[in-house]
Amino acid sequence: MNNLIDTVGHKQNDCDELECLRKNHRIYTLLARAFNPFVRKDCISEAVIASSTDNYPEESIHNTLEPFDRIDTRASYWSSEGQNNPAVPETLLYKLMTKMCIVTEIHVQPFQAYFQYGFPIYSSKAVRFRMGHKLQSEMTDSSTSSNKWADDEFIWTYTSPEFPMVQENCLQKFKLPEPVLCIGGYMQVELLGRVQRQEMDGLYYICISHVQAVGRPLLPRFDIEMLDSSGRYALKYLPETGKRTLSSQPLTRETARAGRANDADNEPPPASP
């Protein structure tokens, strides 16, 4: 009704209940086959905003999408503002490739300042991850140097445990206790606690060079429409959109495999038992 499938209530007889089970089986079969069969390490599509930035845009969150800590001769990393209190946290906000993703682990690499004496590493003490959806249709403008935004613009439907971060210059992998279904397409990285002072001003900083989200996004022919702030949503099936998206990409080994998977997925699902 109104393009929505509501929770099934009490049924009059066994025939109605059996028919409902068959319908649900078909729905879940289509949904299970809607996720990309290939695990991706680049489920992040966009770096949105950071809770603070020391030098914007040179040290902005957008640098964390680069796979290396140097681009030509320039360092590539995000840096927080300096703080006297090492307990002050920071957050990084990202948008995922699709509004529905299964995320299994997240990778974070702290930045080592190779241009400072002693080559300090500006990691945090711990890290935590949140996933969910946005309340408002328009995002606070992230192009300003202040880079301020309101956390209450989002509903976080999942919060991970805290993971300790080591003060090492490497891509640190944090596997979630269970695969997480992120509906809404936003992921927040919470950086908890500071360990490194900067020698020139004596303040504590956190610097991150790279962030990855590993998982499986929905294939392009599906989309999610958030209906209200309570978390109700509609799953849309748009087969022609998926075909156009694939045809517009350059033909690579990965897109060729994805195209063959799409053709197979467009076949009718198996009959319900």
C-alpha positions in Angstrom: 0.0 0.0 0.0 1.5 3.4 -1.1 4.6 1.5 -2.3 5.3 0.2 1.2 5.1 -3.2 2.8 4.0 -3.1 6.4 4.5 -5.6 9.1 2.0 -8.5 8.7 -0.6 -8.7 11.4 -3.0 -11.5 12.3 -4.2 -13.6 9.4 -7.6 -15.2 9.0 -6.4 -18.6 7.9 -3.4 -20.6 7.0 -3.7 -20.0 3.3 -3.3 -16.2 3.8 -0.3 -16.8 6.1 1.3 -19.1 3.5 0.8 -16.5 0.7 2.4 -13.9 2.9 5.4 -16.1 3.6 5.8 -16.6 -0.1 5.7 -12.9 -0.8 8.2 -12.2 2.0 10.5 -14.9 0.7 10.5 -13.3 -2.7 11.2 -9.9 -1.3 14.1 -11.1 0.8 15.6 -13.1 -2.1 15.6 -10.0 -4.2 17.2 -7.9 -1.4 19.9 -10.5 -0.7 20.8 -10.5 -4.3 20.8 -6.7 -4.5 24.1 -6.3 -2.7 27.3 -6.1 -4.8 28.9 -9.6 -4.6 32.4 -8.1 -4.5 33.8 -6.8 -1.2 35.0 -3.2 -1.7 37.5 -1.3 0.3 36.2 2.0 -1.1 32.6 2.1 0.2 33.2 5.8 1.1 32.1 8.1 -1.7 32.6 11.5 -0.1 34.3 13.1 2.8 31.7 15.5 4.2 33.0 17.4 7.2 35.3 17.3 10.3 34.5 18.6 13.8 37.6 20.9 13.5 40.4 21.6 11.0 43.7 23.3 11.8 44.5 24.7 8.4 41.6 24.7 5.9 41.7 23.6 3.1 45.3 22.4 3.1 44.6 19.9 6.0 40.9 19.2 5.3 39.1 15.9 5.7 39.1 15.4 1.9 42.7 14.4 2.1 41.8 11.3 4.0 40.3 9.7 0.9 43.8 9.6 -0.8 45.5 6.2 -0.4 48.9 7.8 0.4 50.2 10.3 2.9 52.0 12.3 0.2 50.8 13.6 -3.2 53.9 14.6 -5.2 55.9 16.6 -2.7 52.9 17.7 -0.6 51.8 15.9 2.6 48.2 14.6 2.5 46.3 14.4 5.8 43.6 15.9 8.0 44.6 17.7 11.1 42.4 18.8 14.0 42.8 22.1 15.8 45.2 22.0 18.7 43.9 21.5 22.3 45.4 21.9 25.8 43.2 19.1 27.0 44.2 15.7 25.6 40.7 14.3 26.3 38.9 16.5 23.7 37.5 14.2 20.9 37.2 14.8 17.2 34.9 13.4 14.6 35.1 12.8 10.8 31.9 12.4 8.8 31.7 10.4 5.5 29.0 9.6 3.0 28.9 6.0 1.7 28.5 4.9 -1.9 24.9 4.0 -1.5 22.2 4.6 1.1 22.3 0.9 2.1 25.6 -0.8 2.7 26.8 -3.8 4.7 30.0 -2.7 6.4 32.3 -5.3 8.0 35.4 -3.3 8.9 36.9 0.2 8.9 40.6 1.1 8.3 42.2 4.2 9.8 45.8 5.4 9.3 47.2 8.1 11.6 49.6 10.6 10.1 53.3 10.6 10.8 54.7 14.2 10.5 57.9 13.4 8.6 58.6 17.1 8.4 58.8 17.6 12.2 61.6 16.8 14.5 61.4 13.2 15.8 58.8 12.2 13.2 55.8 12.3 15.7 52.6 10.2 15.0 49.4 12.1 15.7 47.1 9.1 16.5 44.2 9.1 18.8 44.0 6.8 21.9 40.9 5.0 20.6 38.4 5.1 17.8 34.6 4.4 17.5 32.3 4.3 14.6 28.6 5.4 14.1 26.3 4.7 11.1 22.9 6.1 10.3 21.0 8.7 8.3 20.5 12.4 8.0 17.4 14.2 9.3 17.4 17.3 7.1 17.6 17.5 3.3 20.3 20.1 3.2 23.7 19.7 4.8 25.5 22.5 6.6 27.9 24.1 4.2 31.3 22.5 4.7 33.2 24.9 2.4 33.8 27.4 5.2 37.0 27.5 7.1 35.1 26.9 10.4 33.9 23.5 9.4 31.2 23.4 12.1 28.2 21.1 12.0 25.5 19.9 14.3 25.5 16.3 15.4 21.8 16.4 16.0 21.2 16.5 12.3 21.7 12.8 12.2 20.1 9.6 13.6 22.8 7.1 14.5 21.3 3.6 14.3 24.6 1.8 15.1 27.5 2.6 17.4 30.5 0.3 17.6 32.6 -0.6 20.6 35.7 1.5 21.3 38.8 0.2 19.6 42.3 1.1 20.9 44.5 2.8 18.3 48.3 2.3 18.4 50.7 5.1 17.7 52.1 3.6 14.5 52.3 4.8 11.0 50.2 2.0 9.4 46.7 1.3 8.1 45.0 0.0 11.2 42.1 -2.4 10.6 39.1 -2.4 13.0 36.8 -5.4 12.3 33.3 -4.8 13.6 31.9 -7.5 15.9 29.2 -8.3 13.3 28.5 -7.0 9.8 26.5 -3.8 10.1 23.6 -2.8 7.8 24.0 0.9 7.4 20.7 2.4 6.1 21.0 6.1 5.3 24.5 6.1 4.0 26.4 8.1 6.6 29.4 7.0 8.7 31.0 8.9 11.5 34.6 8.2 12.8 35.0 9.2 16.4 38.6 9.9 17.5 38.8 9.6 21.3 41.7 11.1 23.2 45.0 12.6 22.1 48.5 11.3 22.6 50.9 13.7 20.8 51.8 17.3 21.5 53.2 19.5 18.8 56.6 20.9 19.8 56.1 24.4 18.4 53.0 25.2 20.4 52.7 22.5 23.1 49.1 21.6 22.0 47.6 18.1 21.4 46.6 17.3 17.8 45.0 14.3 16.0 46.0 13.8 12.3 44.7 11.1 10.0 46.0 10.3 6.6 43.6 7.7 5.3 40.1 6.2 6.1 38.5 3.2 4.3 35.2 1.4 4.8 35.1 -2.2 3.7 31.8 -3.8 2.8 29.2 -4.4 0.1 27.0 -1.6 -1.2 23.6 -2.0 -2.9 23.9 -2.4 -6.7 23.0 0.8 -8.6 19.5 -0.3 -9.6 18.3 -0.1 -6.0 17.9 3.0 -3.9 16.6 3.9 -0.4 14.1 6.7 0.3 14.0 7.8 4.0 10.4 8.5 4.9 10.6 10.2 8.3 13.0 10.7 11.2 11.9 7.5 12.9 13.9 5.4 10.5 11.1 4.2 8.2 12.3 3.9 4.6 11.3 2.5 1.2 13.5 0.3 -0.9 13.2 1.3 -4.6 13.9 -1.0 -7.5 15.1 0.9 -10.6 16.5 -1.6 -13.1 17.0 0.9 -15.9 19.1 3.2 -13.6 21.5 0.3 -12.9 22.0 -0.4 -16.5 22.7 3.2 -17.4 25.2 3.5 -14.5 27.2 0.5 -15.6 27.1 1.5 -19.3 28.5 5.0 -18.4 31.5 3.5 -16.7 34.7 2.7 -18.6 34.9 -1.0 -19.2 37.3 -2.6 -16.7 37.7 -6.1 -15.4 35.6 -5.1 -12.3 32.8 -3.4 -14.2 32.6 -6.3 -16.7 32.1 -8.7 -13.8 29.5 -6.4 -12.3 27.7 -6.2 -15.6 27.5 -10.0 -15.8 26.3 -10.2 -12.2 23.6 -7.6 -13.1 22.4 -9.7 -16.0 22.2 -12.7 -13.8 20.3 -10.8 -11.1 17.7 -9.5 -13.6 16.5 -13.1 -14.1 13.3 -14.0 -12.1 14.1 -15.2 -8.6 13.6 -18.9 -7.8 10.2 -20.1 -6.9 9.3 -20.0 -3.2 9.1 -23.4 -1.5 
